[in-house]
């Protein structure tokens, strides 16, 4: 029994030591919002929730029209809704003045996917190239 009492007392000492160590440990200071004059707690990328979402429309408006090249070699842009869209489809929609159907494809005349000039793009309906899976006849 004496051995069990000794281990229990050792465990109690260790627990007391860890409690003391935890009380001495200092927590990092809370971050304050980056916006000048705001003293609220920073929760969203260095800003308080209100200040982070307050400029959201302005930030999204800055994105519209930005272009970038993806790893697949195609160019993308942000449309007027702030959504990423393939640049050649966006250019063709502006040229036609309407949204493209999902089945409509865009082909580059010169084969250069970097040349998204409206004169270089050709609209091709996917329905013209499809055939019936049962009889093999044309769908159009």
Secondary structure, DSSP 8 states (H G I E B T S, - for coil): -HHHHHHHHHHHHHHHHHHHHHHH-------B-SSTT--SB--BTTB-HHHHHHTHHHHHHHHTT-EEE-TTS-EEEE-TTS-EEEHHHHHHHHHHTS---TTEEEEESSS-TT---GGGEEEEEHHHH-B-TTT--B--
